[in-house]
Amino acid sequence: MENLEENLEKISKVADGILEKKGELIEADLNAGFTLKNSSAVIEGVAYALKNFWKCVDYIGQRKSICSTRDEEVAMVLPYNTTTGVSGPIASQLIVGNNVVIRPSSTSVESYRILESVWKRVYPEKVRVEYTKAKEFMTWAIQEPNVKVIILFGHDSMAMGYKEAVQRAGKKFMFEGPGKNPAIVLEDADPKAAAEDLFNLRFGMNSGQVCISPGRFYVHEDIFEQFLDTLIQATKRLVVGDPRDPQTEIGPIGSEAAVRYIEEQFKDAWAKGAKTAQGGRIEGRLVHPTIWVNVDHNMLGMHNESFGPVIWIMPFRTVEEAISLAKDNKYGLGASIFGKKDAAKVQSALKGEEYLHEVEDFVFGKFGTVVVNTHLGEGLFRMLGGLLGGYGYSGWVWETENGKFKLKQGIKALALETSVKME
C-alpha cells in the first residue's frame, strides 16, 4: 500500500484536529438537529477509530490508488444523519492514496465546513468539498472523466434513478442505503439481556437515525412479555426533548422528510389495528420513542425504514417462522440473533456471501452482516474503516467490466474497491 505509514500518521493528525474542534463541531451538530450527548460520543468514537485506523485496514494488503493522475478523484455524496462519522469512509480513500471530492448533506453544512478545515489542513491537495445540490453534483460526477468512482450514501429510490447514466458513462457506482434490520430473539435467549442490548442500539444512537440500527424485532412468544416489559421500562426512562441539555438522549429528527415517512407509518399502523405499547406522539420534528405491538407484515412500518426512535415488535412461534419474517423485506443490511440452540441455523439462513459478488438481479432475504448474541453496533468500528454493504436495496455496486454492465452485492471494503493491486 502506497505511503501506508505516512497516511496512518496523517489520519491520526486528523483525529487530533477533530478533537481540537470538538466544541465547534458540537455546536454545529446541535444546529443540524443532533443532541449534545450523541454528538460528543460520536466525535470521541471517531477520533479513537482514526487513531487506530490500522485495525480497520488490515484486510487491504498491498494496494495503490485508483487515481493515476492528480486530477482524478473519487466522488462521495454524504448523508445528513452523520457528520463527523463520515471521516471513516473518507479515510478509507486517503489510506490508499485516492483524491476525494465530497458533497455533504445540505442540512449539515456548518459541521462539514469545520471538518473540511481539519481534513484540508492535513491533506491540502487530496480533499475538496463541493456544496452544490446533490443532483447537480451527481450529474457532474457521472459525466466527469476524472471521477473514477462514485460513492453515494442515501435512499435507494434516489440511487435507482442513476442506473442508465452510470451505465452509459461506464462508471463504477457504489451505493450505501437504508436498512430495516431484523432482530430475532429465540426461545432460549435471555429476554432481559436481549431487550437491554437492542434498546441501547436502537434508542442510544442518534435518536434512531442510524441505518444499521435494528427496527423490527421478532421475539419468541414464550418470552415476548418479559422482553416487551424490559423494553417499555427502559424506554420510559429516556430523557426526551432539548438537544442542548447534556442529559437528553432523544432529540428532534434532523430531516423533515424522515418525520413525514414516520407519520405515514403511524397512520397506516393505527388504521390496521396496531397499538403503541409506548410513545406514539410526534411534535414537529420530535418523534417520541415509540414501541409498536400487534403489528404484522401488512403494515408500512414493518417494511420501510423508520429513521427515528421507533420499534416494531411481534411474536413468533417457530424458528422457521422467524426466518421467514426476517427475510420478508426489501432491505438486507444486517440482522441480529439472540439465543443458543437454533442461532447457527438462523444465521446460516440469513447470511449472504463473505464478500461482494456478482448477482443476476437484486437479492432479497439475505443480509450483509448477521451477528449472534451481540448487536450490529459491534460492527461500527468496521464501518468506520469503510467495510460496508448488504443485499436488496440496502446497497450495491454497478460497474462495467470487459464491456459487461454488472450488478454486485454483499459486504465490501471501500478502500479495496477503489484501489488496485501493486505490481
N, C-alpha and C positions, 0 to 999 in steps of 0.2 A: 504494500500500500504506500502510495507516494506521500512522503513527509508525515508519516504517522505520528511520530513523537512530537514534531513541531505542531501539528494540528491538535493533538491532545492537550498540549500546553496552552495553545490559544483558546481552546474551548473552555479550559479551566479558568482562563482570564475572563472569558465572557461570564462565567458563573460569578466571579468576583464583582464584575460590573453590575450584574443583576442585583446582587446583594447590596451594593452601594446605592442603587436606585430604588431599593425596596419601598421606601416611604412614598416616592413619586409614583411608583407603579401601583401601589395600593390605592392611592387617591384617584388615579386614572381608572383603575378597575371598579372602584365604587361608582364613579360617574357612568360606567358602562353597565352597571347592574349586578356586580358581584358583591358578595359580603366581605367585610374586612377579615373575618376569620378564615374564609376559604382562600381569599387572595393571598394572605400571609402564608398559609400552609402550602399553596401551590408554588409560590416563589421559593420558599425554603426547599421544597422537594425537588424542584427543577435544578436549583443550584447544586444540590447534593448529587443529582444524576449526572450533570455536566462535569462535575469534578471527578466522577467515577465513570466517565464515558467509555473507558477502555473495556469495562464489563459489558457494555452494550454492543460492542463491535467485534467481539472475539470470534464471531462466526463469519466475518467478511474475508479474511485471508489477504493475499496479495492482490490488491486491486488498484486501478488508476482511474482518473476522471473520464467521464464520457464526453466532456467538453475538451475538444482538441485545440481550440484557439481561445484567446482572451475574450472574444466576442460571444462565444457560445455559452448558453445558460440552461439551467433547469428552472422552469417556471412553477411557482407554487401559489395556489389560491387557498387562503387560510380561513378557518371558521370563526364564528363570533363567540362560541362558548368557552374558548380558552385564549389567553393572550401569552403569558409567559410560558405556558405549557408547550407552545409550538416551537420552542427553542430546540427541543429534541429532534424533531424532523428536519429542522434547518441544519442542525449539527450533523445529522446523518449525511447530508450532502457535502458539507465542507470537509468532513473527515476523509473523503475520497478525492478531494481537490476540485469539486464542481463549483462553478459560479452559480449564484442563486438570485433570481428576481422574484420578489414576493408581492402578492396582492392581499393585503389584510382585510378583515371584515370592516365594513363602514361603521359598525356600532362600537368598535374598539380602537378607533384611530389614535386617540390620545395615548393609550397604552402602547400601541405599536410604534409610535414616534419615539417613545422613550427607549423601547427595545432596539429600534433601529440605531439610535445613537450608540448603544452598547456594542451591537454587532459590527457596525461600521468603524468603530474605534479600533477593534481588534482585527477585522477583515475589511479594510477600506476599499479594496479592489475586487472583492469577491461577492459582496452582498449589496443589493439595491432594492428599494421598495417603491412600488407604484401605487398611488392612492386613487386609481381610476375606478370606474364602475366594473363590477365583476364580468358582465357580458362583454364590455369593451376589451377588458384585459384578456379574456378567453379567446375572443376573435383574433386579437393581435397575436397571442401565443401560438395559436394553431397555424396561422399564416406565416409567422416569422421563421425564416430558415435557421436562424441562430438559436432558436429554442429547441433543444434536443429532446426533452421530456417534459410533460405537463403532469403535475400532481394536484388534484382537486379534492379538497375536503368540503363536503356539502350534502345536499339532498339528491337522492337518486333521480327524482323527476327532472331536476336541472341537468344532471350529468348525461342522461339519456339523449338529450337534445343535441349533443355534440358528436354523436356517432358518425354521421355521414361526413362532416367536416374533418374529423380526425382521420377517417379512412382515406379521404381524398388527399390529405396532406401527408399521409404515411407516418404520422407521429406516434410516439409511444405515449399513451394516456393512462394514468394511474388514478383510480378513484377510491376514496375512503368515505363511507357514508353512514347511514343510520344503523341502529341495532334495536331489536325488540327481543332482548336476550332472555331465554327461559332459565328459571332456577327450579330444579327438581329436588324435592325433599322426600326421600324414600322412607319406608315404614320403620326401618331400624335406625334412622337418624336421630340425633338429639334435637328435639324441636326447639328448645330454648336457645341452644348454641347456634343452630342454623338461622333462626329468626334474628338473633342479635347480629350475626355476621352479615346477613343480607340487608338488614336495616341500615347498618353503617355504610355499606356500599351504595345503597340506593338514595338515602337521605343525607349522608355525610359528605357527599362530593358535589359541590357546585349546584346545590338545590335541585339535584336530579338531572342537570343538563350535561350528561356525560353519555356518549354513545355506547360505551362498554358496560354501563350500569344495567343490572337486570331489572326488567319492568313487569314481567309476568311470572308469577310463582305458582307452581303445581306441587301441592302438598298431600301426602297420603292421608286418606280420610280418618285413619285411626289416631293421627297426631295433629290433625288440622286445627282443632280448637285450642290446643296448647300453643301451637305455633302462632295462631292468629292473636291470641291473648297477649303473648310476649311482644308481638309486633305493635299491637294497639297501645300497650302501656309505654313502650319506648317512644312511639310517635307522639303521645300526649306530652311527653317531657321536652319535646323540641322547642327551642326558642325561635319564634317566627316574627318577622317584621322589619325593623330598621336595619339596613345592611351596614350602617356605620357603628352600630352597637357591637362591641367585641364579643358579646355573648350570643349574638344572632347566628343561628345555624341555617335558617331558610329565609331567603330574601326574594325580592321580585325577580321574575324571569327576564332575561336580557332581550328577548325577541317578542314583539307583539304578535308575529305570525305563529310562533310556538304556542302562545297563550290561546290564540284562536283555534288551533288544532285541538288543544286540550279541552276547550269549551265544547267543541263539536263532539268529542268523545264522551264527555259528561252527559250532554243532552241525549245522545244516542243510547248510552247505558241506562239512564233513568227511564227512557221510553221503552226499553226492552226488559225491564224488571230487575236490573241490578240495584244493589244497595251499597251505601257507604258505611263501612264499619268505623271510619274515622274521616274527618275532614269533609271535603266536597265543596268548599267555598272558594270563589275566585273574586278578588277585589283588585280591579285594574290589572296590573301585571303580577300581582301577588297571588300565587296559587297555594292555598293552604295544603299541607301534607295530607294526602288522601289515600285511603285503602278501600278498594272496591271488592265486594264479595257478591255471591250469587250471579257470577258472570259466566259467559260461555263464548264460544268462538263465532257467534253471530254478531258480536259487538266490535265496533271500530277499535276500541281500546285494547283488544286482545290481538290486534293485527298491526296497527300503526304505532309508530314510536310516540310515546308520551314524554316529551322533552321537558320534564319538570318533576316535582316531587309527588309522583303518582305510582301506586302499585295496584296491579290487578292480580287477584289470588283466587284459585279454585282447587277443589279437592280431586283426587283420582283414586281409583280402586286397585288397578293392576299396573305393573311395570310397563306392559305393552301399551296401555292407555296413556301413560305419562310420556312415553317415547313418541307416540302418535301426535299428542297435543303439542309437544315441543317442536316437532317437525312441521307443523301446520302454520307456516309463516313465510312471508316473502323475504325476511331478513335472516342472515346467518352469520352474525359476527361472533358471538360467543355464548357458551352455556355453562351453568354451574350445577353440580350434583352433590347432594349430601346424603350419606348413608354408607353401608358397607357391602352387604351380601350381593346386591344387584348393580352396584355402582359401575363396575367394569363393563357389564353388559350394556348399560345405558350409554356410557362413554363411547363404546365401540359403535353403537348405532348412530350417534350424533356427530362424531369427529370426522372432519374431512381429511384430505391427504396432508402429509407433513409439510409440503411446500407448494408454492404457486405452480399450477399446471394448466395445460390447455384443456378447454371443455367445448363441447359442441354448442351448448346453449347454457343459459344461467341455471345453476344447480341449486335446488331448494331442498331444505330438510337436512342440510349439513352445516357445520359450524367451523369457523377457523380455529377457535380456541375452546377447549372443553376441559374444565378443571373439576377435581373431585375433593370434597371436604376442605375446600378453601374457597376463595372467591376470585372473580376476574380482576379485582384490584391488584392482586399479586402480579398481574401481567403489565401493570402500568409502567414499571421500570423498562420492560421490553419495548413498550410503546414509545417511551421517550427516546429509545435507541433507534426508533424507526422500524420496528418489527410489528407490522400491522396486517390486517386483511381478513376476509371471510368469504361467504358464499351468498347466493341470491343477490339481492340488490344492496347488500351491505358494502360491497367493494369488488372491484375487478380491474383488469388491465386489458386495454386494446392496443395491439401493435401489429405492424406488418413485417413479416419475416419471409424472405425469399419470394416476395410478391404475393404472399397469402395473408389476408387480414385475419387475425386470431383474437379469440377471447380467452382470457386466463382468470382463474380464481384460486383462492386459498391464501394462507399466510405468506407474507413476503417481507423481505428486508429492503427498505427503501434504498439504502446505500448499495446493496448488491444489485438491485435492478437499475441503478443509474450509474454503473461503473462497468469497467471491462477488466479482464484478466491481464496482469502484467506479463509480458513475454520474457 
